[in-house]
Amino acid sequence: MRAVVLTAHGGPEVLTVTDVPDPVPGPDEVRVAVAATAVNRADVLQRMGAYPDPRGRTPEIPGLEFAGTVESVGERVTMWQPGDRVMGIEAGGTYAELVCTHERQLLPVPPMLDLVEAAAVPEVFLTAWDALVVQGGLTSGRWALVHAGASGVGTAAIQIAGAVGARIAVTCSAGKAQVCRDLGADVVIERSPHDWLTDAMAAVPAGFDVVLDVIGGEETNRNLAAVAHRGTIVQVGLMGGATTSVNVGLLMARRSHWVGTTLRSRPIEEKVAVTRRFAAEMLPLFHSGRLRPVIDSRYTLDDIAAAHRHMEANANAGKIVVTVG
């Protein structure tokens, strides 16, 4: 099969498309012919040598999500059969024509989505839903604050908050504000260099029940000041840096919770549990049209370096998808 392989770490130029052996599914696994994948920040970090695949597999193939068609199944698989349209997440290896994954990590592709659109769903919608609802406890009538509102996770978070009856404020660059408004954000605030905290607290003086942060760095203390009494900050990314000086007094004074989370490094049992719950609670909302993927741009596998450059330029509003098959 053809795949993007990392033979070195560095800039986008190290992404090499080459032939590698086909993966062989285990007894509980499904082999999927990948139609499309998508670019995530974790892929950029992995390419730079800062976020390796926790499984340590070789050759090193990036990629965390995919959509495609079931090509073959292991002997104990009961949920799927060849020809089924599926999508899902993996710890790596989805920048490839074939990927093997546990049958219970797969989701059916909603009939109104084509396979390229479906590739823009798994990573960001699972991440946003898990952070806001499962770990953050967001429910109807509560307020969420989400940074990078026009990112893949941000555009998913806006829709999920609306779907559960919550209200949401987002921060973003000025040029992406209308995208967030069109998706249903209740409050849209310019993030940098503007002082978003003043505007956020003017809009929601009691603070935010859940803060979903992909930035970290200098935003940390602002998050601690913006979270409501006994609210929750869920840290899912560190685009702004991993270290900073933290005012722990703010955390204590609000009796708030600060949760760090990733999907990639979780044990298979936890990934299966979150996938199955997402299938039950969120997947029907794609069928009804309440949730939909937001696609910024499309590239081919041979143009993967250009796709990474687009991500690093912070030029995207929504997902950057990569067609494979």
JOCOR-V791167 format. One record per residue. N is the residue number from 1. RES is the residue in one letter. SS is DSSP state (helix for helix, strand for strand, loop for the rest). PHI is phi in degrees with one decimal (NA if undefined). D_LAST is the distance of its C-alpha to the last C-alpha in Angstrom with 2 decimals. Layout:
n=N res=RES ss=SS phi=PHI d_last=D_LAST
n=N res=RES ss=SS phi=PHI d_last=D_LAST
//
This chain:
n=1 res=M ss=loop phi=NA d_last=10.48
n=2 res=R ss=strand phi=-90.7 d_last=9.66
n=3 res=A ss=strand phi=-154.3 d_last=10.88
n=4 res=V ss=strand phi=-88.9 d_last=13.19
n=5 res=V ss=strand phi=-118.6 d_last=16.64
n=6 res=L ss=strand phi=-97.6 d_last=20.02
n=7 res=T ss=loop phi=-95.1 d_last=22.69
n=8 res=A ss=loop phi=-155.6 d_last=25.09
n=9 res=H ss=loop phi=-115.3 d_last=25.65
n=10 res=G ss=loop phi=159.5 d_last=26.40
n=11 res=G ss=loop phi=-75.6 d_last=25.02
n=12 res=P ss=helix phi=-56.4 d_last=21.50
n=13 res=E ss=helix phi=-66.4 d_last=22.08
n=14 res=V ss=helix phi=-80.9 d_last=21.79
n=15 res=L ss=strand phi=-76.2 d_last=18.01
n=16 res=T ss=strand phi=-118.7 d_last=16.88
n=17 res=V ss=strand phi=-89.4 d_last=13.54
n=18 res=T ss=strand phi=-151.6 d_last=14.43
n=19 res=D ss=strand phi=-89.2 d_last=14.06
n=20 res=V ss=loop phi=-135.3 d_last=15.35
n=21 res=P ss=loop phi=-62.2 d_last=16.35
n=22 res=D ss=loop phi=-67.4 d_last=14.29
n=23 res=P ss=loop phi=-71.7 d_last=15.78
n=24 res=V ss=loop phi=-111.3 d_last=18.28
n=25 res=P ss=loop phi=-72.3 d_last=18.92
n=26 res=G ss=loop phi=-77.4 d_last=22.54
n=27 res=P ss=loop phi=-62.3 d_last=24.67
n=28 res=D ss=loop phi=-104.3 d_last=23.92
n=29 res=E ss=strand phi=-110.1 d_last=20.22
n=30 res=V ss=strand phi=-118.6 d_last=17.02
n=31 res=R ss=strand phi=-99.9 d_last=13.91
n=32 res=V ss=strand phi=-111.4 d_last=10.77
n=33 res=A ss=strand phi=-80.3 d_last=7.28
n=34 res=V ss=strand phi=-76.7 d_last=5.88
n=35 res=A ss=strand phi=-88.5 d_last=4.35
n=36 res=A ss=strand phi=-160.0 d_last=6.73
n=37 res=T ss=strand phi=-130.5 d_last=9.82
n=38 res=A ss=strand phi=-148.8 d_last=13.10
n=39 res=V ss=strand phi=-92.8 d_last=15.96
n=40 res=N ss=loop phi=-125.2 d_last=19.24
n=41 res=R ss=helix phi=-56.7 d_last=22.64
n=42 res=A ss=helix phi=-60.6 d_last=22.52
n=43 res=D ss=helix phi=-65.0 d_last=19.66
n=44 res=V ss=helix phi=-63.5 d_last=21.99
n=45 res=L ss=helix phi=-63.7 d_last=24.87
n=46 res=Q ss=helix phi=-62.8 d_last=23.12
n=47 res=R ss=helix phi=-58.7 d_last=22.25
n=48 res=M ss=loop phi=-84.5 d_last=25.96
n=49 res=G ss=loop phi=89.0 d_last=27.10
n=50 res=A ss=loop phi=-102.7 d_last=28.57
n=51 res=Y ss=loop phi=-150.9 d_last=26.42
n=52 res=P ss=loop phi=-70.4 d_last=25.14
n=53 res=D ss=loop phi=-58.7 d_last=23.07
n=54 res=P ss=loop phi=-62.7 d_last=26.03
n=55 res=R ss=loop phi=-83.5 d_last=24.95
n=56 res=G ss=loop phi=65.5 d_last=25.40
n=57 res=R ss=loop phi=-79.8 d_last=22.61
n=58 res=T ss=loop phi=-126.7 d_last=21.93
n=59 res=P ss=loop phi=-64.8 d_last=19.96
n=60 res=E ss=loop phi=-81.3 d_last=19.74
n=61 res=I ss=loop phi=-116.0 d_last=16.23
n=62 res=P ss=loop phi=-73.5 d_last=16.48
n=63 res=G ss=loop phi=114.6 d_last=14.81
n=64 res=L ss=loop phi=-114.9 d_last=16.48
n=65 res=E ss=strand phi=-150.0 d_last=14.30
n=66 res=F ss=strand phi=-163.1 d_last=11.07
n=67 res=A ss=strand phi=-142.6 d_last=10.08
n=68 res=G ss=strand phi=-179.4 d_last=8.31
n=69 res=T ss=strand phi=-122.2 d_last=9.98
n=70 res=V ss=strand phi=-61.7 d_last=12.70
n=71 res=E ss=strand phi=-98.1 d_last=12.35
n=72 res=S ss=strand phi=-158.5 d_last=15.91
n=73 res=V ss=strand phi=-133.2 d_last=18.83
n=74 res=G ss=loop phi=-72.1 d_last=21.84
n=75 res=E ss=loop phi=-66.0 d_last=25.26
n=76 res=R ss=loop phi=-101.1 d_last=26.59
n=77 res=V ss=loop phi=-72.6 d_last=23.77
n=78 res=T ss=loop phi=-122.7 d_last=25.22
n=79 res=M ss=loop phi=-85.3 d_last=23.25
n=80 res=W ss=loop phi=-136.3 d_last=19.96
n=81 res=Q ss=loop phi=-142.4 d_last=18.98
n=82 res=P ss=loop phi=-51.9 d_last=15.99
n=83 res=G ss=loop phi=101.1 d_last=14.28
n=84 res=D ss=loop phi=-65.1 d_last=15.30
n=85 res=R ss=strand phi=-88.4 d_last=13.33
n=86 res=V ss=strand phi=-136.8 d_last=13.92
n=87 res=M ss=strand phi=-145.2 d_last=13.95
n=88 res=G ss=strand phi=179.1 d_last=16.02
n=89 res=I ss=strand phi=-113.0 d_last=17.39
n=90 res=E ss=loop phi=-145.3 d_last=17.83
n=91 res=A ss=loop phi=-76.4 d_last=20.22
n=92 res=G ss=loop phi=167.3 d_last=17.62
n=93 res=G ss=loop phi=89.9 d_last=14.69
n=94 res=T ss=loop phi=-92.3 d_last=11.75
n=95 res=Y ss=loop phi=-80.1 d_last=10.62
n=96 res=A ss=strand phi=-157.1 d_last=8.76
n=97 res=E ss=loop phi=-74.3 d_last=6.16
n=98 res=L ss=strand phi=-135.4 d_last=9.06
n=99 res=V ss=strand phi=-143.3 d_last=11.92
n=100 res=C ss=strand phi=-107.4 d_last=15.29
n=101 res=T ss=strand phi=-150.0 d_last=17.51
n=102 res=H ss=strand phi=-62.7 d_last=20.82
n=103 res=E ss=helix phi=-57.2 d_last=20.75
n=104 res=R ss=helix phi=-85.4 d_last=22.99
n=105 res=Q ss=helix phi=-89.4 d_last=20.82
n=106 res=L ss=strand phi=-89.4 d_last=18.29
n=107 res=L ss=strand phi=-123.7 d_last=18.85
n=108 res=P ss=strand phi=-71.9 d_last=18.14
n=109 res=V ss=loop phi=-77.8 d_last=16.25
n=110 res=P ss=loop phi=-56.0 d_last=19.13
n=111 res=P ss=loop phi=-61.9 d_last=19.04
n=112 res=M ss=loop phi=-82.8 d_last=19.61
n=113 res=L ss=loop phi=-104.7 d_last=16.40
n=114 res=D ss=loop phi=-82.5 d_last=12.99
n=115 res=L ss=helix phi=-68.7 d_last=10.09
n=116 res=V ss=helix phi=-70.3 d_last=9.89
n=117 res=E ss=helix phi=-62.4 d_last=13.65
n=118 res=A ss=helix phi=-63.6 d_last=13.71
n=119 res=A ss=loop phi=-65.0 d_last=12.12
n=120 res=A ss=loop phi=-89.7 d_last=15.35
n=121 res=V ss=loop phi=-95.9 d_last=17.60
n=122 res=P ss=helix phi=-59.1 d_last=18.06
n=123 res=E ss=helix phi=-64.8 d_last=19.49
n=124 res=V ss=helix phi=-77.1 d_last=21.70
n=125 res=F ss=helix phi=-72.1 d_last=22.98
n=126 res=L ss=helix phi=-63.4 d_last=23.78
n=127 res=T ss=helix phi=-62.7 d_last=25.43
n=128 res=A ss=helix phi=-65.4 d_last=27.43
n=129 res=W ss=helix phi=-66.4 d_last=28.54
n=130 res=D ss=helix phi=-61.5 d_last=29.52
n=131 res=A ss=helix phi=-70.3 d_last=31.43
n=132 res=L ss=helix phi=-74.5 d_last=33.18
n=133 res=V ss=helix phi=-94.8 d_last=33.91
n=134 res=V ss=helix phi=-69.7 d_last=33.81
n=135 res=Q ss=helix phi=-91.9 d_last=35.35
n=136 res=G ss=loop phi=-85.7 d_last=36.93
n=137 res=G ss=loop phi=74.1 d_last=38.42
n=138 res=L ss=loop phi=-65.4 d_last=37.70
n=139 res=T ss=loop phi=-137.0 d_last=39.17
n=140 res=S ss=loop phi=-55.1 d_last=40.51
n=141 res=G ss=loop phi=88.4 d_last=43.04
n=142 res=R ss=loop phi=-94.5 d_last=42.12
n=143 res=W ss=strand phi=-108.5 d_last=40.91
n=144 res=A ss=strand phi=-116.0 d_last=37.85
n=145 res=L ss=strand phi=-122.5 d_last=37.38
n=146 res=V ss=strand phi=-127.5 d_last=33.92
n=147 res=H ss=loop phi=-86.3 d_last=33.40
n=148 res=A ss=loop phi=55.7 d_last=30.60
n=149 res=G ss=loop phi=-62.2 d_last=30.36
n=150 res=A ss=loop phi=-95.2 d_last=27.67
n=151 res=S ss=loop phi=-73.6 d_last=25.28
n=152 res=G ss=helix phi=-58.5 d_last=22.45
n=153 res=V ss=helix phi=-64.2 d_last=24.96
n=154 res=G ss=helix phi=-63.3 d_last=27.68
n=155 res=T ss=helix phi=-66.0 d_last=26.11
n=156 res=A ss=helix phi=-69.0 d_last=25.30
n=157 res=A ss=helix phi=-62.4 d_last=28.86
n=158 res=I ss=helix phi=-58.4 d_last=30.52
n=159 res=Q ss=helix phi=-68.7 d_last=29.06
n=160 res=I ss=helix phi=-65.3 d_last=29.81
n=161 res=A ss=helix phi=-58.2 d_last=33.35
n=162 res=G ss=helix phi=-63.5 d_last=33.98
n=163 res=A ss=helix phi=-66.8 d_last=32.63
n=164 res=V ss=loop phi=-93.6 d_last=35.11
n=165 res=G ss=loop phi=85.6 d_last=37.95
n=166 res=A ss=loop phi=-90.6 d_last=38.32
n=167 res=R ss=strand phi=-111.6 d_last=38.92
n=168 res=I ss=strand phi=-141.6 d_last=37.00
n=169 res=A ss=strand phi=-111.9 d_last=37.80
n=170 res=V ss=strand phi=-130.8 d_last=35.27
n=171 res=T ss=strand phi=-110.0 d_last=35.71
n=172 res=C ss=strand phi=-165.6 d_last=33.56
n=173 res=S ss=loop phi=-73.5 d_last=34.11
n=174 res=A ss=helix phi=-58.3 d_last=36.01
n=175 res=G ss=helix phi=-70.3 d_last=33.26
n=176 res=K ss=helix phi=-109.7 d_last=31.01
n=177 res=A ss=helix phi=-62.7 d_last=33.83
n=178 res=Q ss=helix phi=-66.6 d_last=33.17
n=179 res=V ss=helix phi=-58.0 d_last=29.61
n=180 res=C ss=helix phi=-67.0 d_last=31.25
n=181 res=R ss=helix phi=-63.0 d_last=34.04
n=182 res=D ss=helix phi=-63.8 d_last=31.79
n=183 res=L ss=helix phi=-80.9 d_last=30.03
n=184 res=G ss=loop phi=113.5 d_last=33.49
n=185 res=A ss=loop phi=-61.5 d_last=34.83
n=186 res=D ss=loop phi=-76.9 d_last=38.61
n=187 res=V ss=strand phi=-135.1 d_last=39.55
n=188 res=V ss=strand phi=-122.8 d_last=37.65
n=189 res=I ss=strand phi=-126.2 d_last=39.21
n=190 res=E ss=strand phi=-66.1 d_last=38.58
n=191 res=R ss=loop phi=-90.8 d_last=38.03
n=192 res=S ss=loop phi=-139.2 d_last=38.84
n=193 res=P ss=loop phi=-86.3 d_last=41.39
n=194 res=H ss=loop phi=-66.6 d_last=42.84
n=195 res=D ss=loop phi=-84.8 d_last=44.62
n=196 res=W ss=helix phi=-66.4 d_last=42.45
n=197 res=L ss=helix phi=-60.6 d_last=44.69
n=198 res=T ss=helix phi=-60.2 d_last=47.65
n=199 res=D ss=helix phi=-67.8 d_last=45.73
n=200 res=A ss=helix phi=-65.4 d_last=44.02
n=201 res=M ss=helix phi=-74.0 d_last=47.38
n=202 res=A ss=helix phi=-68.0 d_last=48.98
n=203 res=A ss=helix phi=-76.8 d_last=46.42
n=204 res=V ss=loop phi=-134.1 d_last=46.54
n=205 res=P ss=loop phi=-60.4 d_last=49.83
n=206 res=A ss=loop phi=-78.4 d_last=49.56
n=207 res=G ss=loop phi=91.0 d_last=46.32
n=208 res=F ss=strand phi=-104.5 d_last=42.87
n=209 res=D ss=strand phi=-66.2 d_last=42.35
n=210 res=V ss=strand phi=-135.7 d_last=38.91
n=211 res=V ss=strand phi=-115.7 d_last=37.63
n=212 res=L ss=strand phi=-104.0 d_last=33.94
n=213 res=D ss=strand phi=-120.9 d_last=33.76
n=214 res=V ss=loop phi=-106.8 d_last=30.89
n=215 res=I ss=loop phi=-98.7 d_last=33.33
n=216 res=G ss=loop phi=69.0 d_last=36.16
n=217 res=G ss=helix phi=53.5 d_last=38.51
n=218 res=E ss=helix phi=-70.6 d_last=41.14
n=219 res=E ss=helix phi=-78.8 d_last=39.94
n=220 res=T ss=helix phi=-58.2 d_last=41.09
n=221 res=N ss=helix phi=-68.3 d_last=44.72
n=222 res=R ss=helix phi=-65.8 d_last=43.93
n=223 res=N ss=helix phi=-61.1 d_last=41.84
n=224 res=L ss=helix phi=-64.4 d_last=44.81
n=225 res=A ss=helix phi=-81.1 d_last=47.04
n=226 res=A ss=helix phi=-91.5 d_last=44.82
n=227 res=V ss=strand phi=-71.2 d_last=44.19
n=228 res=A ss=strand phi=-72.8 d_last=46.56
n=229 res=H ss=strand phi=-56.3 d_last=49.22
n=230 res=R ss=strand phi=63.7 d_last=47.55
n=231 res=G ss=strand phi=-81.3 d_last=44.11
n=232 res=T ss=strand phi=-130.4 d_last=40.97
n=233 res=I ss=strand phi=-102.7 d_last=38.93
n=234 res=V ss=strand phi=-111.8 d_last=35.47
n=235 res=Q ss=strand phi=-94.0 d_last=34.13
n=236 res=V ss=loop phi=-114.8 d_last=30.34
n=237 res=G ss=loop phi=-161.4 d_last=29.96
n=238 res=L ss=loop phi=-140.1 d_last=32.08
n=239 res=M ss=loop phi=-59.6 d_last=30.91
n=240 res=G ss=loop phi=-94.3 d_last=34.60
n=241 res=G ss=loop phi=120.7 d_last=35.65
n=242 res=A ss=loop phi=-93.8 d_last=36.47
n=243 res=T ss=loop phi=-125.9 d_last=40.25
n=244 res=T ss=loop phi=-166.3 d_last=42.91
n=245 res=S ss=loop phi=-82.9 d_last=46.46
n=246 res=V ss=loop phi=-112.7 d_last=46.48
n=247 res=N ss=loop phi=-86.0 d_last=49.36
n=248 res=V ss=helix phi=-64.8 d_last=49.52
n=249 res=G ss=helix phi=-59.1 d_last=52.44
n=250 res=L ss=helix phi=-65.3 d_last=50.16
n=251 res=L ss=helix phi=-61.0 d_last=48.18
n=252 res=M ss=helix phi=-70.4 d_last=51.46
n=253 res=A ss=helix phi=-62.8 d_last=53.15
n=254 res=R ss=helix phi=-92.1 d_last=50.44
n=255 res=R ss=loop phi=50.6 d_last=49.96
n=256 res=S ss=loop phi=-91.2 d_last=46.25
n=257 res=H ss=strand phi=-113.0 d_last=43.35
n=258 res=W ss=strand phi=-126.2 d_last=40.87
n=259 res=V ss=strand phi=-111.4 d_last=37.82
n=260 res=G ss=strand phi=-99.1 d_last=35.25
n=261 res=T ss=loop phi=-150.9 d_last=31.89
n=262 res=T ss=loop phi=-141.1 d_last=28.37
n=263 res=L ss=loop phi=-90.1 d_last=25.69
n=264 res=R ss=loop phi=-59.5 d_last=24.10
n=265 res=S ss=loop phi=-92.3 d_last=27.15
n=266 res=R ss=loop phi=-70.6 d_last=28.35
n=267 res=P ss=loop phi=-61.6 d_last=28.97
n=268 res=I ss=helix phi=-55.6 d_last=26.61
n=269 res=E ss=helix phi=-62.1 d_last=29.37
n=270 res=E ss=helix phi=-71.5 d_last=29.49
n=271 res=K ss=helix phi=-64.9 d_last=25.74
n=272 res=V ss=helix phi=-62.1 d_last=25.88
n=273 res=A ss=helix phi=-61.6 d_last=28.97
n=274 res=V ss=helix phi=-70.5 d_last=27.62
n=275 res=T ss=helix phi=-66.7 d_last=24.39
n=276 res=R ss=helix phi=-66.2 d_last=26.49
n=277 res=R ss=helix phi=-67.6 d_last=28.97
n=278 res=F ss=helix phi=-60.9 d_last=26.38
n=279 res=A ss=helix phi=-59.4 d_last=25.05
n=280 res=A ss=helix phi=-75.9 d_last=28.67
n=281 res=E ss=helix phi=-97.2 d_last=29.86
n=282 res=M ss=loop phi=-109.9 d_last=27.12
n=283 res=L ss=helix phi=-58.1 d_last=24.34
n=284 res=P ss=helix phi=-59.5 d_last=26.83
n=285 res=L ss=helix phi=-75.1 d_last=27.23
n=286 res=F ss=helix phi=-74.3 d_last=23.69
n=287 res=H ss=helix phi=-62.2 d_last=24.67
n=288 res=S ss=loop phi=-82.2 d_last=27.84
n=289 res=G ss=loop phi=89.7 d_last=26.28
n=290 res=R ss=loop phi=-70.1 d_last=28.34
n=291 res=L ss=loop phi=-115.1 d_last=25.36
n=292 res=R ss=loop phi=-154.3 d_last=22.30
n=293 res=P ss=loop phi=-72.0 d_last=19.75
n=294 res=V ss=loop phi=-110.4 d_last=20.80
n=295 res=I ss=strand phi=-108.0 d_last=18.19
n=296 res=D ss=strand phi=-82.7 d_last=19.69
n=297 res=S ss=strand phi=-158.7 d_last=17.03
n=298 res=R ss=strand phi=-128.5 d_last=13.39
n=299 res=Y ss=strand phi=-129.2 d_last=12.11
n=300 res=T ss=strand phi=-97.0 d_last=9.23
n=301 res=L ss=helix phi=-57.7 d_last=8.83
n=302 res=D ss=helix phi=-69.5 d_last=11.45
n=303 res=D ss=helix phi=-104.0 d_last=13.65
n=304 res=I ss=helix phi=-60.9 d_last=13.84
n=305 res=A ss=helix phi=-63.1 d_last=17.59
n=306 res=A ss=helix phi=-65.0 d_last=18.24
n=307 res=A ss=helix phi=-63.1 d_last=16.66
n=308 res=H ss=helix phi=-66.6 d_last=19.08
n=309 res=R ss=helix phi=-63.5 d_last=21.91
n=310 res=H ss=helix phi=-63.8 d_last=21.48
n=311 res=M ss=helix phi=-62.8 d_last=21.77
n=312 res=E ss=helix phi=-68.2 d_last=24.79
n=313 res=A ss=loop phi=-80.3 d_last=26.46
n=314 res=N ss=loop phi=54.2 d_last=26.62
n=315 res=A ss=loop phi=-91.3 d_last=25.64
n=316 res=N ss=loop phi=-87.2 d_last=23.23
n=317 res=A ss=loop phi=-121.0 d_last=24.38
n=318 res=G ss=loop phi=101.1 d_last=21.85
n=319 res=K ss=strand phi=-89.0 d_last=18.36
n=320 res=I ss=strand phi=-103.6 d_last=16.23
n=321 res=V ss=strand phi=-100.5 d_last=12.56
n=322 res=V ss=strand phi=-130.0 d_last=9.71
n=323 res=T ss=strand phi=-77.2 d_last=6.35
n=324 res=V ss=loop phi=-119.5 d_last=3.80
n=325 res=G ss=loop phi=-80.7 d_last=0.00
//
